[in-house]
Structure formats: C-alpha cells, structure tokens
Amino acid sequence: MGKALVFLGLLAVGLLGLVGFSGFPTEDLVARLPDQPEVGFRQFAGVYCD
C-alpha cells in the first residue's frame, strides 16, 4: 500500500510538470513602478482568490 501511494504521488507531480503549472502568471509581474526604489521581492498585479 505504501509503495502505491508513493507511486501515485510521483505520478501526480509529474503530470503537474507536464501541464506547466505555476503559482502566478508571469504576464502579471510588475517589473518596475515609476519613481519607486528597487526592491528585493516580486510583485504581481491582478486579483487572486484561493
């Protein structure tokens, strides 16, 4: 039973990789805001509901 669960988990992760799943769309990435300093994080525009 344990080996079957490991196999199913690896299969699910592999399928997500084939689909190209990502957390946030890169087209919503805010590259730079005018007159604002450089920051050490990425900001995304848009509305995301979990």
N, CA, C and O atoms as a printed pandas DataFrame, in Angstrom:
     atom_number atom_name residue_name chain_id  residue_number  x_coord  y_coord  z_coord
0              1         N          MET        A               1    0.824   -1.203    0.000
1              2        CA          MET        A               1    0.000    0.000    0.000
2              3         C          MET        A               1    0.864    1.261    0.000
3              4         O          MET        A               1    0.547    2.228   -0.692
4              5         N          GLY        A               2    1.953    1.256    0.771
5              6        CA          GLY        A               2    2.826    2.419    0.847
6              7         C          GLY        A               2    3.500    2.733   -0.479
7              8         O          GLY        A               2    3.625    3.897   -0.861
8              9         N          LYS        A               3    3.935    1.689   -1.180
9             10        CA          LYS        A               3    4.590    1.904   -2.475
10            11         C          LYS        A               3    3.608    2.467   -3.498
11            12         O          LYS        A               3    3.984    3.276   -4.346
12            13         N          ALA        A               4    2.358    2.038   -3.418
13            14        CA          ALA        A               4    1.349    2.538   -4.346
14            15         C          ALA        A               4    1.096    4.027   -4.116
15            16         O          ALA        A               4    0.926    4.778   -5.077
16            17         N          LEU        A               5    1.067    4.461   -2.861
17            18        CA          LEU        A               5    0.861    5.881   -2.564
18            19         C          LEU        A               5    2.039    6.721   -3.037
19            20         O          LEU        A               5    1.847    7.824   -3.548
20            21         N          VAL        A               6    3.249    6.216   -2.874
21            22        CA          VAL        A               6    4.429    6.929   -3.354
22            23         C          VAL        A               6    4.371    7.044   -4.870
23            24         O          VAL        A               6    4.655    8.105   -5.426
24            25         N          PHE        A               7    4.008    5.971   -5.531
25            26        CA          PHE        A               7    3.896    5.988   -6.988
26            27         C          PHE        A               7    2.852    6.997   -7.450
27            28         O          PHE        A               7    3.102    7.761   -8.382
28            29         N          LEU        A               8    1.685    7.009   -6.810
29            30        CA          LEU        A               8    0.627    7.947   -7.188
30            31         C          LEU        A               8    1.061    9.391   -6.929
31            32         O          LEU        A               8    0.736   10.283   -7.712
32            33         N          GLY        A               9    1.782    9.624   -5.855
33            34        CA          GLY        A               9    2.284   10.967   -5.575
34            35         C          GLY        A               9    3.265   11.429   -6.639
35            36         O          GLY        A               9    3.172   12.557   -7.124
36            37         N          LEU        A              10    4.189   10.579   -6.999
37            38        CA          LEU        A              10    5.154   10.929   -8.047
38            39         C          LEU        A              10    4.469   11.125   -9.393
39            40         O          LEU        A              10    4.854   12.004  -10.163
40            41         N          LEU        A              11    3.474   10.324   -9.676
41            42        CA          LEU        A              11    2.717   10.473  -10.919
42            43         C          LEU        A              11    1.996   11.819  -10.956
43            44         O          LEU        A              11    1.994   12.492  -11.986
44            45         N          ALA        A              12    1.390   12.212   -9.848
45            46        CA          ALA        A              12    0.680   13.494   -9.782
46            47         C          ALA        A              12    1.644   14.656   -9.984
47            48         O          ALA        A              12    1.329   15.598  -10.710
48            49         N          VAL        A              13    2.809   14.603   -9.353
49            50        CA          VAL        A              13    3.807   15.663   -9.511
50            51         C          VAL        A              13    4.295   15.719  -10.955
51            52         O          VAL        A              13    4.480   16.804  -11.507
52            53         N          GLY        A              14    4.500   14.577  -11.558
53            54        CA          GLY        A              14    4.934   14.530  -12.953
54            55         C          GLY        A              14    3.898   15.104  -13.895
55            56         O          GLY        A              14    4.248   15.807  -14.842
56            57         N          LEU        A              15    2.633   14.819  -13.655
57            58        CA          LEU        A              15    1.576   15.361  -14.503
58            59         C          LEU        A              15    1.477   16.877  -14.358
59            60         O          LEU        A              15    1.251   17.574  -15.348
60            61         N          LEU        A              16    1.640   17.393  -13.158
61            62        CA          LEU        A              16    1.636   18.844  -12.972
62            63         C          LEU        A              16    2.791   19.487  -13.735
63            64         O          LEU        A              16    2.640   20.581  -14.278
64            65         N          GLY        A              17    3.934   18.823  -13.780
65            66        CA          GLY        A              17    5.073   19.343  -14.526
66            67         C          GLY        A              17    4.807   19.368  -16.025
67            68         O          GLY        A              17    5.248   20.288  -16.713
68            69         N          LEU        A              18    4.101   18.382  -16.534
69            70        CA          LEU        A              18    3.779   18.344  -17.960
70            71         C          LEU        A              18    2.789   19.437  -18.351
71            72         O          LEU        A              18    2.852   19.981  -19.453
72            73         N          VAL        A              19    1.883   19.749  -17.441
73            74        CA          VAL        A              19    0.864   20.756  -17.729
74            75         C          VAL        A              19    1.472   22.149  -17.693
75            76         O          VAL        A              19    0.959   23.058  -18.346
76            77         N          GLY        A              20    2.548   22.338  -16.947
77            78        CA          GLY        A              20    3.173   23.649  -16.846
78            79         C          GLY        A              20    2.550   24.499  -15.769
79            80         O          GLY        A              20    2.429   25.713  -15.933
80            81         N          PHE        A              21    2.157   23.897  -14.684
81            82        CA          PHE        A              21    1.521   24.604  -13.574
82            83         C          PHE        A              21    2.498   25.584  -12.946
83            84         O          PHE        A              21    3.653   25.245  -12.689
84            85         N          SER        A              22    2.027   26.806  -12.701
85            86        CA          SER        A              22    2.842   27.794  -11.991
86            87         C          SER        A              22    1.954   28.556  -11.025
87            88         O          SER        A              22    0.741   28.637  -11.216
88            89         N          GLY        A              23    2.559   29.110   -9.990
89            90        CA          GLY        A              23    1.810   29.799   -8.955
90            91         C          GLY        A              23    1.175   31.090   -9.425
91            92         O          GLY        A              23    0.006   31.343   -9.135
92            93         N          PHE        A              24    1.916   31.903  -10.138
93            94        CA          PHE        A              24    1.405   33.184  -10.592
94            95         C          PHE        A              24    1.766   33.378  -12.061
95            96         O          PHE        A              24    2.862   33.009  -12.485
96            97         N          PRO        A              25    0.855   33.952  -12.834
97            98        CA          PRO        A              25    1.165   34.206  -14.250
98            99         C          PRO        A              25    2.257   35.265  -14.397
99           100         O          PRO        A              25    2.197   36.315  -13.757
100          101         N          THR        A              26    3.228   34.995  -15.221
101          102        CA          THR        A              26    4.329   35.945  -15.386
102          103         C          THR        A              26    3.890   37.205  -16.118
103          104         O          THR        A              26    4.563   38.231  -16.019
104          105         N          GLU        A              27    2.781   37.156  -16.850
105          106        CA          GLU        A              27    2.329   38.377  -17.518
106          107         C          GLU        A              27    1.780   39.398  -16.520
107          108         O          GLU        A              27    1.617   40.568  -16.865
108          109         N          ASP        A              28    1.494   38.970  -15.287
109          110        CA          ASP        A              28    1.021   39.881  -14.247
110          111         C          ASP        A              28    2.151   40.424  -13.379
111          112         O          ASP        A              28    1.900   41.168  -12.430
112          113         N          LEU        A              29    3.384   40.061  -13.694
113          114        CA          LEU        A              29    4.525   40.525  -12.917
114          115         C          LEU        A              29    4.749   42.016  -13.143
115          116         O          LEU        A              29    4.848   42.473  -14.282
116          117         N          VAL        A              30    4.829   42.770  -12.046
117          118        CA          VAL        A              30    5.120   44.201  -12.128
118          119         C          VAL        A              30    6.634   44.345  -12.126
119          120         O          VAL        A              30    7.291   44.089  -11.117
120          121         N          ALA        A              31    7.180   44.753  -13.256
121          122        CA          ALA        A              31    8.638   44.835  -13.391
122          123         C          ALA        A              31    9.202   46.053  -12.660
123          124         O          ALA        A              31   10.232   45.963  -11.993
124          125         N          ARG        A              32    8.525   47.180  -12.789
125          126        CA          ARG        A              32    9.053   48.407  -12.187
126          127         C          ARG        A              32    7.924   49.417  -12.082
127          128         O          ARG        A              32    7.068   49.507  -12.962
128          129         N          LEU        A              33    7.933   50.179  -10.988
129          130        CA          LEU        A              33    6.985   51.268  -10.815
130          131         C          LEU        A              33    7.724   52.590  -10.949
131          132         O          LEU        A              33    8.837   52.717  -10.437
132          133         N          PRO        A              34    7.143   53.573  -11.617
133          134        CA          PRO        A              34    7.824   54.849  -11.810
134          135         C          PRO        A              34    8.120   55.541  -10.481
135          136         O          PRO        A              34    7.291   55.546   -9.571
136          137         N          ASP        A              35    9.299   56.118  -10.386
137          138        CA          ASP        A              35    9.736   56.888   -9.210
138          139         C          ASP        A              35    9.748   56.080   -7.911
139          140         O          ASP        A              35    9.615   56.651   -6.829
140          141         N          GLN        A              36    9.905   54.765   -8.009
141          142        CA          GLN        A              36    9.983   53.914   -6.825
142          143         C          GLN        A              36   11.352   53.236   -6.783
143          144         O          GLN        A              36   11.917   52.930   -7.833
144          145         N          PRO        A              37   11.891   52.996   -5.586
145          146        CA          PRO        A              37   13.205   52.350   -5.489
146          147         C          PRO        A              37   13.138   50.869   -5.872
147          148         O          PRO        A              37   12.065   50.266   -5.889
148          149         N          GLU        A              38   14.293   50.304   -6.174
149          150        CA          GLU        A              38   14.387   48.875   -6.448
150          151         C          GLU        A              38   14.069   48.102   -5.167
151          152         O          GLU        A              38   14.424   48.539   -4.072
152          153         N          VAL        A              39   13.402   46.953   -5.305
153          154        CA          VAL        A              39   13.033   46.129   -4.153
154          155         C          VAL        A              39   13.555   44.716   -4.345
155          156         O          VAL        A              39   13.929   44.327   -5.452
156          157         N          GLY        A              40   13.579   43.960   -3.278
157          158        CA          GLY        A              40   14.098   42.595   -3.320
158          159         C          GLY        A              40   13.019   41.530   -3.383
159          160         O          GLY        A              40   13.265   40.390   -2.987
160          161         N          PHE        A              41   11.830   41.866   -3.872
161          162        CA          PHE        A              41   10.758   40.891   -4.000
162          163         C          PHE        A              41   10.029   41.111   -5.318
163          164         O          PHE        A              41   10.213   42.134   -5.977
164          165         N          ARG        A              42    9.195   40.138   -5.698
165          166        CA          ARG        A              42    8.422   40.261   -6.932
166          167         C          ARG        A              42    6.978   40.617   -6.577
167          168         O          ARG        A              42    6.397   40.041   -5.657
168          169         N          GLN        A              43    6.419   41.551   -7.298
169          170        CA          GLN        A              43    5.033   41.977   -7.083
170          171         C          GLN        A              43    4.208   41.613   -8.307
171          172         O          GLN        A              43    4.636   41.834   -9.440
172          173         N          PHE        A              44    3.032   41.058   -8.077
173          174        CA          PHE        A              44    2.132   40.686   -9.157
174          175         C          PHE        A              44    0.860   41.526   -9.089
175          176         O          PHE        A              44    0.334   41.782   -8.006
176          177         N          ALA        A              45    0.374   41.947  -10.243
177          178        CA          ALA        A              45   -0.865   42.701  -10.321
178          179         C          ALA        A              45   -2.023   41.719  -10.522
179          180         O          ALA        A              45   -1.808   40.565  -10.895
180          181         N          GLY        A              46   -3.214   42.169  -10.281
181          182        CA          GLY        A              46   -4.374   41.334  -10.509
182          183         C          GLY        A              46   -4.974   40.840   -9.210
183          184         O          GLY        A              46   -4.469   41.130   -8.125
184          185         N          VAL        A              47   -6.046   40.099   -9.329
185          186        CA          VAL        A              47   -6.777   39.582   -8.176
186          187         C          VAL        A              47   -6.675   38.063   -8.182
187          188         O          VAL        A              47   -7.006   37.420   -9.178
188          189         N          TYR        A              48   -6.223   37.496   -7.087
189          190        CA          TYR        A              48   -6.098   36.049   -6.950
190          191         C          TYR        A              48   -6.916   35.598   -5.753
191          192         O          TYR        A              48   -6.740   36.113   -4.649
192          193         N          CYS        A              49   -7.793   34.657   -5.960
193          194        CA          CYS        A              49   -8.619   34.120   -4.882
194          195         C          CYS        A              49   -8.245   32.666   -4.645
195          196         O          CYS        A              49   -8.184   31.876   -5.587
196          197         N          ASP        A              50   -7.998   32.315   -3.411
197          198        CA          ASP        A              50   -7.712   30.923   -3.062
198          199         C          ASP        A              50   -8.956   30.248   -2.532
199          200         O          ASP        A              50   -8.918   29.068   -2.183
